Amino acid sequence: MKPDINAAEVLFEFIRLGNAVKVTAFHVPTLTEISIVGARGASEAHLKLLGLKRLEYVLAKQRRGEL
């Protein structure tokens, strides 16, 4: 499934924490930031996709006024 937001508008940061990776995604147009934790063995592309999906979820909640 392809995310609805433009990945070019998102900045990513990856930090290794033992057997995990903390992924921070920042959506520049809305100044929205999320963090997820994934497996260290996961590919960067997969972690980015998970980050984008979480970001879409948070942005949708903001649009509905739930946050």
C-alpha positions as CSV (number, residue, x, y, z in Angstrom):
1,M,0.0,0.0,0.0
2,K,1.4,3.4,-1.0
3,P,1.2,6.2,1.5
4,D,-1.0,9.3,0.7
5,I,1.5,11.9,1.8
6,N,4.5,12.9,-0.4
7,A,7.7,11.3,1.0
8,A,9.7,14.2,-0.3
9,E,8.0,16.4,2.3
10,V,9.2,14.1,5.2
11,L,12.6,14.1,6.9
12,F,13.7,10.8,8.5
13,E,16.1,10.1,11.3
14,F,17.3,6.6,12.2
15,I,18.9,5.8,15.6
16,R,20.1,2.3,16.5
17,L,19.2,1.3,20.0
18,G,20.5,-2.2,20.7
19,N,18.4,-4.6,18.7
20,A,16.0,-1.9,17.6
21,V,15.9,1.2,15.5
22,K,14.1,4.4,16.5
23,V,12.7,6.1,13.4
24,T,11.6,9.7,13.6
25,A,9.6,11.2,10.7
26,F,9.0,14.9,10.4
27,H,6.4,16.2,8.0
28,V,7.7,19.7,7.0
29,P,4.5,21.3,5.7
30,T,2.5,20.6,9.0
31,L,5.4,20.5,11.4
32,T,4.2,17.2,12.6
33,E,6.7,14.6,14.1
34,I,6.2,11.0,15.0
35,S,8.5,8.2,16.2
36,I,8.3,4.5,15.9
37,V,10.6,1.6,16.9
38,G,11.4,-1.2,14.5
39,A,13.6,-4.2,14.3
40,R,17.3,-3.6,13.6
41,G,17.2,-6.1,10.8
42,A,14.4,-4.4,8.9
43,S,15.3,-2.6,5.7
44,E,15.4,1.2,5.6
45,A,12.7,1.2,3.0
46,H,10.4,-0.8,5.2
47,L,11.0,1.4,8.3
48,K,10.3,4.5,6.2
49,L,7.0,3.0,5.0
50,L,6.0,2.2,8.6
51,G,7.0,5.8,9.6
52,L,4.9,7.2,6.7
53,K,1.9,5.1,7.6
54,R,2.1,6.3,11.2
55,L,2.5,9.9,10.1
56,E,-0.6,9.5,7.9
57,Y,-2.6,8.2,10.8
58,V,-1.6,11.1,13.0
59,L,-2.3,13.7,10.3
60,A,-5.7,12.1,9.7
61,K,-6.5,12.4,13.4
62,Q,-5.4,16.0,13.4
63,R,-7.7,16.8,10.4
64,R,-10.6,15.2,12.3
65,G,-9.8,17.3,15.4
66,E,-9.1,14.2,17.5
67,L,-5.6,15.5,18.6
